[in-house]
């Protein structure tokens, strides 16, 4: 995504969303190398270096890791969540779908989250799957209580954005 008005619009939408759902974040210079440029999770909060942030959609993905973690464990999330806690590897499918639902909710294109430089070459495929209604990982979000499993509230609508 290019610098400028489009990037500013996307960031504004993302930060408004974080404020609405209580994802904690702050802006700081990040001196160390991070898994995703310009983003670091520290104690369950997003640390954001806007100068180094390469892909704004990555913010939704990292916020997804915080969102699908139970409340009591959020405060101990740090850095590369999956690398630091192998039990979190199973959350990845839920995080992918959560970030898709978040993009839809705030009105940004799924390609902003699922950009060509991410997801081990599978970004376009993931976006196509989700856009066609093939919601890989949906049973996890339902089990976590974040979205309904039946009734008139259907995905990508969410019952809640943060796991309790």
Backbone torsions as a table, in degrees:
resi	resn	phi	psi	omega
1	UNK	NA	135.5	-178.9
2	UNK	-75.6	156.2	173.7
3	UNK	-68.1	160.4	174.0
4	UNK	119.7	-154.3	-172.4
5	UNK	-63.8	-39.7	-179.8
6	UNK	-63.7	-45.6	178.3
7	UNK	-61.6	-44.7	-180.0
8	UNK	-61.3	-41.0	178.2
9	UNK	-61.1	-47.6	-179.2
10	UNK	-62.2	-46.9	179.8
11	UNK	-62.1	-41.0	178.2
12	UNK	-60.2	-44.5	179.3
13	UNK	-62.7	-43.5	-178.6
14	UNK	-64.1	-46.7	-177.7
15	UNK	-68.3	-35.1	174.4
16	UNK	-62.5	-42.1	178.4
17	UNK	-62.5	-46.9	177.9
18	UNK	-57.5	-42.2	178.6
19	UNK	-62.4	-41.7	-178.6
20	UNK	-64.9	-38.4	-174.6
21	UNK	-100.9	1.9	176.3
22	UNK	69.9	40.1	167.3
23	UNK	-85.6	122.0	-178.2
24	UNK	-79.3	139.2	177.4
25	UNK	-153.4	156.3	170.5
26	UNK	-151.7	163.3	-176.6
27	UNK	-102.8	134.2	179.5
28	UNK	-160.4	162.8	171.8
29	UNK	-78.6	127.1	178.2
30	UNK	-103.4	115.7	-174.8
31	UNK	-86.8	-25.4	-176.7
32	UNK	-91.9	161.8	174.5
33	UNK	-72.4	138.1	-178.5
34	UNK	-121.0	160.4	179.9
35	UNK	-56.2	-46.5	174.6
36	UNK	-116.6	129.8	-175.2
37	UNK	-55.2	127.8	174.3
38	UNK	81.8	6.3	-178.5
39	UNK	-133.7	136.2	176.1
40	UNK	-144.4	136.8	173.3
41	UNK	-95.6	125.1	176.6
42	UNK	-129.8	116.9	177.4
43	UNK	51.6	42.2	176.4
44	UNK	78.2	11.7	179.8
45	UNK	-123.0	143.1	178.0
46	UNK	-82.2	126.8	171.8
47	UNK	-101.1	127.4	-172.8
48	UNK	-126.9	125.5	174.2
49	UNK	-108.1	99.7	-174.7
50	UNK	-62.7	-26.8	177.6
51	UNK	-69.2	-33.3	-177.1
52	UNK	-97.7	-12.9	-179.0
53	UNK	-62.7	117.5	-176.3
54	UNK	-92.0	-42.0	-176.2
55	UNK	-129.2	105.3	-178.6
56	UNK	-54.4	-32.8	179.0
57	UNK	-61.8	-23.4	177.4
58	UNK	-62.0	-25.7	177.6
59	UNK	-61.5	-39.8	179.1
60	UNK	-67.0	-38.7	179.4
61	UNK	-63.4	-47.6	-179.3
62	UNK	-66.2	-36.9	175.7
63	UNK	-62.8	-33.3	177.1
64	UNK	-59.6	-37.2	176.9
65	UNK	-62.0	-40.2	178.1
66	UNK	-67.5	-44.5	-174.2
67	UNK	-64.6	-38.1	-176.2
68	UNK	-87.2	-1.2	177.3
69	UNK	-88.5	137.3	180.0
70	UNK	-62.2	150.1	-173.0
71	UNK	-48.4	-48.1	-175.3
72	UNK	-63.3	-25.5	-177.3
73	UNK	-96.9	-12.3	-176.4
74	UNK	-57.8	-40.6	-173.7
75	UNK	-67.8	-10.8	178.8
76	UNK	-106.3	8.2	176.1
77	UNK	-74.7	131.5	179.8
78	UNK	-146.4	143.5	171.6
79	UNK	53.0	-131.7	179.4
80	UNK	-79.4	100.4	-170.8
81	UNK	-56.0	-47.3	-176.2
82	UNK	-70.5	-40.3	179.2
83	UNK	-64.1	-36.1	-178.2
84	UNK	-82.1	-17.0	-179.1
85	UNK	-149.5	96.9	-175.2
86	UNK	-60.0	-22.0	178.2
87	UNK	-69.4	-14.6	179.9
88	UNK	-84.3	-8.5	-177.8
89	UNK	-57.7	-35.2	179.3
90	UNK	-67.4	-19.2	179.6
91	UNK	-74.1	-17.6	-171.6
92	UNK	-56.0	-41.7	179.8
93	UNK	-64.2	-39.2	177.1
94	UNK	-65.8	-38.9	179.5
95	UNK	-63.9	-42.8	179.1
96	UNK	-58.5	-47.5	-177.5
97	UNK	-71.5	-37.2	176.5
98	UNK	-59.6	-45.4	-178.0
99	UNK	-67.5	-32.2	174.3
100	UNK	-64.8	-48.0	179.5
101	UNK	-60.8	-39.2	179.1
102	UNK	-64.4	-43.3	178.5
103	UNK	-59.9	-44.4	178.9
104	UNK	-62.9	-43.0	-178.3
105	UNK	-60.8	-41.4	-175.1
106	UNK	-93.2	-0.7	172.9
107	UNK	81.0	32.5	174.0
108	UNK	-113.7	153.8	-177.2
109	UNK	-65.6	139.2	177.0
110	UNK	-55.0	-28.9	-179.8
111	UNK	-66.1	-17.0	175.9
112	UNK	-72.3	-36.1	175.6
113	UNK	-81.0	-48.8	-176.4
114	UNK	-96.4	69.9	-176.9
115	UNK	-85.4	161.6	-172.1
116	UNK	-64.8	-17.5	-178.9
117	UNK	-91.0	0.5	-176.0
118	UNK	-120.3	175.5	170.0
119	UNK	64.1	33.4	173.0
120	UNK	50.5	42.4	177.6
121	UNK	79.8	3.6	-176.5
122	UNK	-106.0	9.7	-175.0
123	UNK	-60.1	-49.3	-178.3
124	UNK	-61.8	-42.5	179.7
125	UNK	-62.2	-44.9	179.3
126	UNK	-60.4	-47.7	-179.8
127	UNK	-60.4	-41.9	178.9
128	UNK	-63.3	-41.8	179.0
129	UNK	-60.8	-49.2	-177.7
130	UNK	-66.1	-41.7	-179.9
131	UNK	-64.8	-29.3	179.9
132	UNK	-87.2	1.9	177.9
133	UNK	89.3	7.9	175.0
134	UNK	-89.9	88.1	-171.8
135	UNK	-88.6	76.1	177.9
136	UNK	-58.7	126.0	-179.6
137	UNK	96.7	-3.2	-177.7
138	UNK	-57.9	-41.5	178.2
139	UNK	-56.9	-31.4	177.3
140	UNK	-66.6	-46.0	178.8
141	UNK	-63.3	-35.9	177.5
142	UNK	-67.7	-45.7	179.0
143	UNK	-60.8	-36.4	178.8
144	UNK	-73.9	-9.1	179.5
145	UNK	81.3	13.8	-176.7
146	UNK	-85.7	-24.6	178.0
147	UNK	-140.1	158.2	-176.2
148	UNK	-75.0	150.1	176.9
149	UNK	-95.8	-13.8	178.1
150	UNK	-162.2	177.5	178.5
151	UNK	93.6	-164.8	-173.5
152	UNK	-84.4	-8.9	177.5
153	UNK	-97.4	103.3	-176.4
154	UNK	-116.2	153.1	179.5
155	UNK	-60.8	139.8	18.4
156	UNK	-89.4	12.7	172.2
157	UNK	-69.0	145.4	-179.3
158	UNK	-118.7	144.1	173.8
159	UNK	-73.5	-39.6	176.4
160	UNK	-153.7	159.7	-174.6
161	UNK	-101.5	-20.0	180.0
162	UNK	-119.9	133.0	177.9
163	UNK	-70.6	138.5	-178.6
164	UNK	-92.1	NA	NA
